[in-house]
Amino acid sequence: MTILDVVNPPRTRRSLPAQTVPVAVYGNRWCGLTQMIRRALDRAGVAYDYVDLDAYPEAERKLDLVARGALRTPVVYVGGRWLMEPTLREVQLELARHGVRL
């Protein structure tokens, strides 16, 4: 089961070249860290799903349940691993484990 199975509201799919690892960003439009991660993914051509937690608060509630009440956003899902409030470097390292350069 992936985070996409647990939290499944309508998502914005970035129409960029596909890679073999699924990537999703759960965050807010007003969050600087969320937008920085999205811009880095866009620049690198990494395809990802984006869920705006302001538009889909039920997704945030589900994420909080999965995180057992310790949710910190943004949440970035990379190939089976959830990163809560990651730095850009943490996202880069996780993508690199799957052969994707950011």
HELIX and SHEET records of a PDB file:
HELIX    1   1 ILE A    3  VAL A    6  1                                   4    
HELIX    2   2 GLY A   32  ALA A   44  1                                  13    
HELIX    3   3 PRO A   57  VAL A   66  1                                  10    
HELIX    4   4 LEU A   88  ARG A   97  1                                  10    
SHEET    1   A 5 THR A  12  ARG A  13  0                                        
SHEET    2   A 5 ASP A  49  ASP A  52 -1                                        
SHEET    3   A 5 VAL A  23  GLY A  27  1                                        
SHEET    4   A 5 VAL A  75  VAL A  78 -1                                        
SHEET    5   A 5 ARG A  81  MET A  84 -1                                        
END                                                                             
